[in-house]
Amino acid sequence: MKRLYRFILKTFLPMFAMTFFIVLMQFLWRYMDDLVGKGLGFGVLSELFFYAAVSMVPMALPLAILLASLMTFGNLGERSELTAIKASGVSLLKTMSPLIVLIGAIAVGAFFFQNDVLPRAQVKMWTLLFSARQKSPELEIPEGTFYDQIPGYNLYVRQKNHDTGMLYNVMIYDVSHGDNGTILLADSARLAFTPDMKYLYLHLWQGEQFENLREQKTNIDNVPFRRERFDDKELLIQFDANFNRIDEQGMANQYIGKNIHQLNVAIDSLQNRIDSIGNRTKYDFDQVSFPTLFGKKLNGGGHKHPEPAKTKADISRPVLLDTLLLAMSQSERDMIFASAKSAVDMRDTELEFRAMQVDDEKNRVRRHRIELIKKYTLSVACIVFLFIGAPLGAIIRKGGIGAPLVISVLLFLVYYIIDNTGFKMAKEGIVQAWAGMWLSTFILLPLGIFVTYKAMNDSSVFNPDLYREFFRRLLGLPEKRHVVKKEVIINDISRQEILPQLELLERRAQAWLRRYGKKLSYRQYWTRGCRRRPLERIGHETDAVVTYLSDSRDLKVIDMLNRYPVVNWVWIYEPVRSARIRRILMWFVPAGALFYLLAQPYTRRLREQIRDVADVTRRLIDYTPEAARQD
């Protein structure tokens, strides 16, 4: 291995390991609410944290690669080591080649990890987590408030002795026996668990017990009750404080516990089930009819109803239904209508149930397909983040933790939001599963290609002056000149040389003002507009005059040069070059009026700028004492 490659890997690997394990620790805070107060043993917590850390690898790995690669190349750029590497003829891609090989190997390993290791780890983690959630909370009785974590009981303690464990002024509401509510009052009490940790032993001293006998009441206004005084009373309450693991098989049958082969088999089975429900529904519509009115079954379906005795119609040949119904009595017609309504309601209920079945099965299919695609997205995300982080580090040239960490977190937040949005859209069936799960890759891949291209060509992507100048030109913001007197002047100015340029500039400015010096009407704006070429000519000639006269030793001339405005072209002066399209926009008043109103402040400022150009030019023509003395 070349020494340069070893250097890159030695710089990258410690940062990668550090960021990777830091991100994994976020699980401790994510599920802390489910674990606090459960009294879980160290072994159970260690096992849960281990499986949780394994399950968090798909989230931690891309962020660790992004941050480590950005910090690595940022440090190289900040210490000018990357400049030395490029000066020696080694391109950026060649410098990245050891990381490309390493991340490629990690991506391949991530695929097998997603397919073989992660499903088992998720089954273990969620099984332990659900078991922990179902475990009874650790018994910690507060003072001065009611404690309701004991099933069927509410316990109030006014004061506790933390050294001896004694409870004083105890009130217990027992609602475990339905309507026969029981209240126990005691001066003191002590709580303890039985050796098997399945029962709570409560020893009470000096108290009373009240129990209403609502189930034995004989009068609605009088409810009998029982009162008991005691000096010493013992109470045994069922309270299982043990940690009981639930069966893992139920979680293993879910989509999170399956590999690619199992997911494909499950998708085929679910799709066959959906098809069978659809085929059954189609068969019912094609072959099964509603019960007939006169006891015959059409197409072999429906239920038999006794033929009305008073029917006079001849049903051997087709007749109108209204004719048959009119031949019946009112009670017979009511019976027929009730039977038809019952059959329709039954069919409607059956179809709604089948629709719910189909929706549920389709949702399960989508979840399985999402989990199937996630087996591949992690590997691709690792490679994409490498080609984002390393070029960005080479461009910004900032090492350490500050700027790389901020940029990495922002990029990862964008990735996480896009990925979560795609996941939810795929889960709800708004888009196809592949489109939702690959959405973040489709968006971030062009970014990786762009920053890699810019870094290879040493482009200034994060130069704020470039973006400031771009938006200034786009919005037509004014720019001030800043001309200062030079300390050393090599080329002296000449009146005979500059005077024709000043006169030509003044004539062009005056000609422009005669044509556009007044506010343009709506029609003039679209028919004439402010042509681009005359403005650009005035701007170039103004810059040429300023450049030449900046060698002047006269401070007054320098001051007048600073009064020259910077004349630039703005698209709103003439938004469309084609005369035909301008006429169309002129007649299409909503769009034309919008452009016209937007152009007003820009054209007003442009007229003021051209007047300043003409005024300053005239003053320079009239004032050239330094040039006269030099001649």
Order of alpha helices (4+ residues) and beta strands (2+ residues): alpha-alpha-alpha-alpha-alpha-alpha-alpha-alpha-beta-beta-beta-beta-beta-beta-alpha-alpha-alpha-alpha-alpha-alpha-alpha-alpha-alpha-alpha-alpha-alpha-alpha-alpha-alpha
